[in-house]
Amino acid sequence: MDKNSKIYVAGHTGLVGSAFVRQLKSQGYTNLVLRTHQELDLLRQDEVECFFEKEKPDVVIDAAALVGGIKANSMAPADFFYVNMQIEQNLIWTAFKNKVKKFLFLGSACMYPKECSQPMKEDELLTGLPEITNEGYALAKVCGSRLCSYLYKQYGADFISAIPANAYGIGDNFDPEHSHVIPALLVKYTKARKNGDPSITLWGTGKALREFIDTDDMADAGIFLLNNYSGYEPVNIGTGEEISIMELSKMIKKITGYQGDIVTDPSKPDGMMRRLCDNSKINSLGWKSKIKLEDGITKLYKWYLEQTQGGKDNE
């Protein structure tokens, strides 16, 4: 990408999109096109078409999505499938029709089959069924990634897709009904410490293994791919390190200063028992993760306190 390229970041107010905006600006990309949901409804094809015909962006980063944790995905699979399918089809096809030079679609590690080999390689996609608790979201993301691949194969369009590990970072969603595991645990431990609760309950057995990536790291990788990769296959983005949900819980317990016990609830779902991306492809291209998990979560916790308590960890 040229530093003066006109870059549209879809979903720029969200967790991932805001990280892309931060990273793009820090790397000298200033010609950014940004629209809020109120200004541009990505579910409406007519609005998307008018936007592209008017703005003619050179590059599109699709970070727009309806996202949530296991609970939200389990309760609303139709919503997660429909909304994400509409957004990605409107964006990808309209960008193609308007001759966008480069398109980056962001998928999710939950796209991989529940029973695939570990670490998960890019060629494992569509070799089996995704984990049932987030099937609607996963299938929608698979479709978006494949549409980019088909456009590359059939028309030579430089549309690529990336599959990030579980994301967390500045701008995360701390709503207990819709948040992912890291922000959910940060809120749970902070409240438990303030209330003097003797224990907190962790969903599942705590044995599930996950790989987490700070969104600033993810955005840096995405920009790297925009500048260094073209191809039919998606590319994993991750740290190459995994942690059990129990060990993650203990780490967050330490960061928040909670002193009580951790109790597991095996009646709740663990989700996929292991989910680690094989990052050999992006590493071979020249990119590696820079942000360690504990450092990233500590940074996120400080941001959370700033948003909720003016930066003070009030007892």
FINUTOR-912313 format. One record per residue (C-alpha): x, y, z. Coordinates in pm, whole numbers, plus 32768, in hexadecimal, padded with zeros to 4 digits. Each point is the difference from the previous one (the first is absolute). Example, Ala and Ser with C-alpha at 12.3 -4.5 7.8 and 13.67 -1.06 7.14 Angstrom:
residues 2
<site u="84CE" v="7E3E" w="830C"/>
<site u="8089" v="8158" w="7FBE"/>
END
This chain:
residues 315
<site u="8000" v="8000" w="8000"/>
<site u="806E" v="8160" w="7FB7"/>
<site u="7FFE" v="80EC" w="812C"/>
<site u="7F04" v="80D5" w="7F43"/>
<site u="7F1A" v="7EDC" w="7FA9"/>
<site u="7E94" v="8043" w="804E"/>
<site u="7FB0" v="7EFD" w="8109"/>
<site u="7EA2" v="7FAE" w="8078"/>
<site u="7FF6" v="7F53" w="8153"/>
<site u="7EA8" v="7F61" w="8029"/>
<site u="7FA2" v="7FE2" w="816E"/>
<site u="80FC" v="8105" w="8073"/>
<site u="7F50" v="8040" w="814D"/>
<site u="8015" v="7E92" w="806A"/>
<site u="810F" v="7F3F" w="80B4"/>
<site u="80C2" v="7F93" w="7ECC"/>
<site u="7FAF" v="8123" w="7F1A"/>
<site u="8072" v="8105" w="80FB"/>
<site u="814A" v="7F48" w="8024"/>
<site u="8030" v="800F" w="7E86"/>
<site u="7FC2" v="8176" w="8007"/>
<site u="8103" v="802D" w="8116"/>
<site u="8103" v="7F2D" w="7F4C"/>
<site u="7FC5" v="809B" w="7EAA"/>
<site u="802B" v="815E" w="808B"/>
<site u="8136" v="7F9E" w="80C4"/>
<site u="8099" v="7F72" w="7EC0"/>
<site u="7FBB" v="813C" w="7F36"/>
<site u="7EBD" v="7FA5" w="7F4B"/>
<site u="7F27" v="8135" w="8020"/>
<site u="7F0A" v="7FED" w="7EDE"/>
<site u="7EFD" v="7F38" w="80C1"/>
<site u="7E8E" v="7FE9" w="7FAE"/>
<site u="7F2B" v="7FBA" w="8134"/>
<site u="7E89" v="7FE0" w="802C"/>
<site u="7F35" v="7FB4" w="8137"/>
<site u="7ED5" v="7F16" w="7FF5"/>
<site u="7F1C" v="8130" w="8006"/>
<site u="80B1" v="808E" w="7ECE"/>
<site u="800E" v="7EB8" w="7F40"/>
<site u="7F2E" v="7ECB" w="8047"/>
<site u="80CB" v="7EDC" w="7F79"/>
<site u="7ECC" v="7F22" w="8006"/>
<site u="7F64" v="80D3" w="7EEC"/>
<site u="808F" v="7FB1" w="7EAA"/>
<site u="7F84" v="8145" w="7F65"/>
<site u="80B7" v="80D3" w="8104"/>
<site u="8140" v="7F38" w="7FD3"/>
<site u="7FF2" v="8025" w="7E86"/>
<site u="7FC9" v="8179" w="8015"/>
<site u="8124" v="8020" w="80F2"/>
<site u="80F4" v="7F45" w="7F1F"/>
<site u="7F91" v="80B7" w="7EC6"/>
<site u="803C" v="814C" w="80AE"/>
<site u="813D" v="7FBD" w="80C8"/>
<site u="80BA" v="7F07" w="7F1E"/>
<site u="80F0" v="7F7D" w="810A"/>
<site u="8144" v="7F5B" w="7F8F"/>
<site u="800F" v="7F12" w="8127"/>
<site u="7EF3" v="7F69" w="80DE"/>
<site u="8033" v="7F60" w="8156"/>
<site u="7EC9" v="7F40" w="806B"/>
<site u="7FFF" v="800A" w="817A"/>
<site u="7E86" v="8025" w="8019"/>
<site u="7F47" v="7EE3" w="80A7"/>
<site u="7F04" v="7F99" w="8105"/>
<site u="80D6" v="7F57" w="8109"/>
<site u="7FD6" v="7F63" w="8157"/>
<site u="806D" v="7EED" w="80E9"/>
<site u="7F7E" v="7E9C" w="8029"/>
<site u="7EC5" v="8071" w="80B5"/>
<site u="7F98" v="80FF" w="7EF7"/>
<site u="8052" v="7F18" w="7EDF"/>
<site u="7F41" v="7EDF" w="809C"/>
<site u="7ECB" v="80D4" w="803D"/>
<site u="7FEE" v="80B1" w="7EAE"/>
<site u="8099" v="7F2B" w="7EE7"/>
<site u="7F09" v="8088" w="7EFF"/>
<site u="8064" v="8167" w="804C"/>
<site u="8173" v="7FB3" w="7FF0"/>
<site u="7FD9" v="7F48" w="7EB6"/>
<site u="7F16" v="80F6" w="7F50"/>
<site u="80A2" v="8147" w="806C"/>
<site u="8163" v="7F91" w="7FB0"/>
<site u="7F9C" v="7F67" w="7EB3"/>
<site u="7F52" v="8143" w="7F98"/>
<site u="8120" v="80E0" w="8067"/>
<site u="8111" v="7F37" w="7F55"/>
<site u="7F41" v="7FBD" w="7EBF"/>
<site u="7F9F" v="816D" w="7FDA"/>
<site u="8163" v="8076" w="803F"/>
<site u="80C2" v="7EFA" w="7F3C"/>
<site u="7F2C" v="7FFA" w="7EC7"/>
<site u="7FCF" v="817A" w="7FF1"/>
<site u="8175" v="8036" w="8032"/>
<site u="8044" v="7F0E" w="7EE2"/>
<site u="7F07" v="80AF" w="7F19"/>
<site u="80A5" v="814E" w="804D"/>
<site u="815E" v="7F79" w="7FB3"/>
<site u="8093" v="801F" w="815D"/>
<site u="8175" v="7FB6" w="7FDE"/>
<site u="802A" v="7F3E" w="8146"/>
<site u="7F06" v="7F6B" w="80F4"/>
<site u="8044" v="7F60" w="8151"/>
<site u="7EEF" v="7F2A" w="809B"/>
<site u="8027" v="7FA1" w="816D"/>
<site u="7F82" v="7EAA" w="8064"/>
<site u="8017" v="7F4A" w="814D"/>
<site u="80B0" v="7ECF" w="808C"/>
<site u="7EA9" v="7F6A" w="8049"/>
<site u="7FDF" v="7FCA" w="7E87"/>
<site u="80D2" v="7EC6" w="8026"/>
<site u="7F5B" v="7EAA" w="8030"/>
<site u="7FD2" v="7F8E" w="8166"/>
<site u="80C3" v="7EC1" w="7FBE"/>
<site u="811B" v="808D" w="7F29"/>
<site u="816E" v="7FC3" w="804F"/>
<site u="80BA" v="80EC" w="80E7"/>
<site u="809D" v="80F6" w="7FC6"/>
<site u="7EFC" v="8057" w="7EF9"/>
<site u="8088" v="8027" w="7E9F"/>
<site u="7F56" v="80D5" w="7EF9"/>
<site u="7FB6" v="7ED2" w="7F24"/>
<site u="7F2B" v="7F65" w="8119"/>
<site u="7EDD" v="80E9" w="7FAC"/>
<site u="7EC4" v="7F49" w="7F90"/>
<site u="8089" v="7EAA" w="805D"/>
<site u="7EF8" v="7FDD" w="8111"/>
<site u="7EEF" v="80AB" w="80CD"/>
<site u="8048" v="812C" w="80E1"/>
<site u="7FC2" v="7FF8" w="8177"/>
<site u="7E87" v="8010" w="8034"/>
<site u="7FFC" v="8120" w="80FB"/>
<site u="8072" v="80FB" w="7EF8"/>
<site u="7F9A" v="7F4E" w="7EC2"/>
<site u="7F31" v="811F" w="7F6F"/>
<site u="811B" v="80FC" w="8021"/>
<site u="8106" v="7F07" w="7F89"/>
<site u="7F41" v="7FA0" w="7EC5"/>
<site u="7FC9" v="816B" w="7FA3"/>
<site u="8173" v="8046" w="8026"/>
<site u="805C" v="7ED0" w="7F2E"/>
<site u="7F1D" v="8085" w="7EEB"/>
<site u="80A4" v="8156" w="8005"/>
<site u="815B" v="7F6D" w="7FEE"/>
<site u="7F9F" v="7F19" w="7EE2"/>
<site u="7F5F" v="8119" w="7F3A"/>
<site u="814B" v="80BC" w="800A"/>
<site u="80B4" v="7EC2" w="7F91"/>
<site u="7F0D" v="7FCA" w="7EDF"/>
<site u="8026" v="8166" w="7F89"/>
<site u="8179" v="7FD7" w="8007"/>
<site u="7FEF" v="7EB6" w="7F43"/>
<site u="7EF6" v="805B" w="7EFF"/>
<site u="8047" v="8170" w="7FC0"/>
<site u="815E" v="803C" w="8086"/>
<site u="7F78" v="80F8" w="80FF"/>
<site u="80FE" v="8045" w="8114"/>
<site u="7F0C" v="7FA3" w="8114"/>
<site u="809E" v="7F4B" w="8126"/>
<site u="7F87" v="7F7C" w="814D"/>
<site u="80A2" v="7FD0" w="8152"/>
<site u="7F9E" v="7F20" w="8123"/>
<site u="805D" v="809F" w="814E"/>
<site u="8014" v="7F4D" w="814B"/>
<site u="7F14" v="806F" w="8117"/>
<site u="801A" v="817B" w="800F"/>
<site u="8006" v="80E9" w="812B"/>
<site u="8072" v="8166" w="8032"/>
<site u="7FB2" v="8171" w="8024"/>
<site u="7E94" v="803F" w="7FA8"/>
<site u="7F8C" v="7EA7" w="8071"/>
<site u="7E96" v="7FBA" w="805B"/>
<site u="7FCD" v="7FD9" w="8177"/>
<site u="7E8B" v="7FB6" w="7FF2"/>
<site u="7FD6" v="7EB7" w="80C1"/>
<site u="7EFD" v="7F84" w="7F06"/>
<site u="80D8" v="8031" w="7ECB"/>
<site u="816E" v="8017" w="806A"/>
<site u="8112" v="7F08" w="7FB2"/>
<site u="80B7" v="7F44" w="8111"/>
<site u="8115" v="80FB" w="8057"/>
<site u="7F29" v="8137" w="8034"/>
<site u="7EF3" v="7F28" w="80A6"/>
<site u="80FD" v="7F7E" w="80FD"/>
<site u="8093" v="815A" w="803D"/>
<site u="7EA6" v="8081" w="805E"/>
<site u="7FAD" v="7ECB" w="80CE"/>
<site u="8140" v="800E" w="80CD"/>
<site u="7FF0" v="8178" w="8034"/>
<site u="7E9C" v="7FEA" w="8084"/>
<site u="8051" v="7ED0" w="80D7"/>
<site u="8128" v="80B4" w="809E"/>
<site u="7F34" v="8137" w="804D"/>
<site u="7EE0" v="7F31" w="808D"/>
<site u="80E7" v="7F23" w="80CD"/>
<site u="7F77" v="7EC6" w="7F5B"/>
<site u="80AD" v="7EC5" w="8080"/>
<site u="7FFF" v="7F5E" w="7EA5"/>
<site u="7FAB" v="8030" w="7E93"/>
<site u="7F69" v="7EFC" w="7F19"/>
<site u="80AA" v="7FB1" w="7EB6"/>
<site u="7F32" v="7F79" w="7EDC"/>
<site u="8064" v="7E9F" w="7F9A"/>
<site u="811A" v="7F2B" w="8087"/>
<site u="8112" v="8101" w="7FCA"/>
<site u="80C3" v="7EFF" w="7F36"/>
<site u="7FBC" v="808F" w="7EA6"/>
<site u="8136" v="8090" w="7F58"/>
<site u="7FF8" v="814A" w="7F46"/>
<site u="80E9" v="80E8" w="7F44"/>
<site u="7FC5" v="8175" w="8033"/>
<site u="8085" v="8128" w="7F3A"/>
<site u="7FFC" v="8171" w="8057"/>
<site u="7F46" v="80C2" w="7EF3"/>
<site u="8125" v="80F0" w="7FD1"/>
<site u="80D1" v="7ECF" w="7FA9"/>
<site u="7EEC" v="7F7E" w="7F1D"/>
<site u="7FDE" v="814A" w="7F49"/>
<site u="8177" v="8014" w="7FCE"/>
<site u="7FF3" v="7EA3" w="7F65"/>
<site u="7EDA" v="8061" w="7F22"/>
<site u="80B6" v="812F" w="7F78"/>
<site u="8130" v="7F24" w="7FC7"/>
<site u="7F2D" v="7F0E" w="7F33"/>
<site u="7F6A" v="811B" w="7F32"/>
<site u="8163" v="805F" w="7FA0"/>
<site u="809C" v="7EA8" w="7FE0"/>
<site u="7EFF" v="7EF6" w="7FA4"/>
<site u="7F1E" v="7FA5" w="7EDE"/>
<site u="7F66" v="7EA8" w="7FDD"/>
<site u="7ED9" v="7F14" w="8000"/>
<site u="8038" v="7F70" w="815A"/>
<site u="7FB5" v="80C0" w="8140"/>
<site u="811B" v="8049" w="80F4"/>
<site u="7FF7" v="7FC0" w="8177"/>
<site u="805A" v="811C" w="80EC"/>
<site u="8067" v="7F9A" w="815D"/>
<site u="810B" v="7FFA" w="810B"/>
<site u="8052" v="7E8E" w="7FF1"/>
<site u="7FC5" v="7FE5" w="8178"/>
<site u="7ED6" v="7F63" w="80B2"/>
<site u="7F79" v="8007" w="8160"/>
<site u="7EF0" v="7F40" w="80B6"/>
<site u="7ECD" v="80C2" w="806D"/>
<site u="8059" v="7FAB" w="8168"/>
<site u="8162" v="808B" w="7FDC"/>
<site u="7F70" v="8132" w="7F50"/>
<site u="7F10" v="8029" w="8124"/>
<site u="811F" v="7FF0" w="80F8"/>
<site u="80C0" v="8105" w="7F35"/>
<site u="7ED6" v="80ED" w="8005"/>
<site u="7FCC" v="7FBB" w="8171"/>
<site u="8165" v="8078" w="803A"/>
<site u="7FDA" v="8134" w="7F20"/>
<site u="7EBE" v="806F" w="80AC"/>
<site u="807B" v="7FB3" w="8160"/>
<site u="7EE5" v="7F12" w="8057"/>
<site u="804F" v="7F1B" w="8128"/>
<site u="7EE2" v="7F03" w="7FF9"/>
<site u="7FDC" v="7EA4" w="7F6F"/>
<site u="7FAD" v="7F8D" w="7E9F"/>
<site u="7EE4" v="7F04" w="7FDF"/>
<site u="7FB5" v="7F54" w="7EB5"/>
<site u="7EA4" v="7FAF" w="7F7A"/>
<site u="801F" v="7ECD" w="7F1D"/>
<site u="7E8D" v="8017" w="7FA9"/>
<site u="8055" v="812C" w="7F25"/>
<site u="80A6" v="7FCA" w="7EA9"/>
<site u="8178" v="800E" w="7FCF"/>
<site u="7FDD" v="8034" w="7E8B"/>
<site u="8115" v="7F6C" w="7F2B"/>
<site u="80FB" v="7F5B" w="80EE"/>
<site u="812F" v="807F" w="7F44"/>
<site u="801F" v="811A" w="7F05"/>
<site u="8161" v="805D" w="7F98"/>
<site u="8055" v="8094" w="7EAE"/>
<site u="8127" v="7F86" w="7F35"/>
<site u="80B2" v="814A" w="7FBF"/>
<site u="8119" v="7F77" w="7F2A"/>
<site u="7F7B" v="80A6" w="7EC2"/>
<site u="7FFB" v="8166" w="8083"/>
<site u="8144" v="7FC5" w="80BF"/>
<site u="80A8" v="7F8D" w="7EBE"/>
<site u="7F8A" v="8140" w="7F58"/>
<site u="80B8" v="80C8" w="8108"/>
<site u="7F04" v="8059" w="8110"/>
<site u="7FFE" v="7F90" w="816C"/>
<site u="7F32" v="8063" w="812E"/>
<site u="8097" v="8105" w="80E9"/>
<site u="7F0A" v="8026" w="8122"/>
<site u="800C" v="7F03" w="811D"/>
<site u="7EB0" v="7F93" w="808F"/>
<site u="8031" v="807F" w="8164"/>
<site u="8081" v="814E" w="7F7F"/>
<site u="7ED7" v="8023" w="7F17"/>
<site u="7EFF" v="7FAA" w="810B"/>
<site u="80A4" v="80F0" w="80F7"/>
<site u="7FE9" v="8114" w="7EFB"/>
<site u="7E92" v="7FAB" w="7FC3"/>
<site u="7FB3" v="8003" w="8176"/>
<site u="8098" v="815A" w="8027"/>
<site u="7F2B" v="8077" w="7EDC"/>
<site u="7ECA" v="7F63" w="809F"/>
<site u="8044" v="80B4" w="8148"/>
<site u="802D" v="814A" w="7F47"/>
<site u="7EAF" v="7FD3" w="7F56"/>
<site u="7F42" v="7F98" w="8136"/>
<site u="80B6" v="809B" w="8128"/>
<site u="80D3" v="811A" w="7F74"/>
<site u="8134" v="7F24" w="800A"/>
<site u="7FE1" v="7FB4" w="8176"/>
<site u="7FD8" v="7E9E" w="807F"/>
<site u="7F07" v="8062" w="810C"/>
<site u="7FBD" v="7F03" w="8111"/>
END
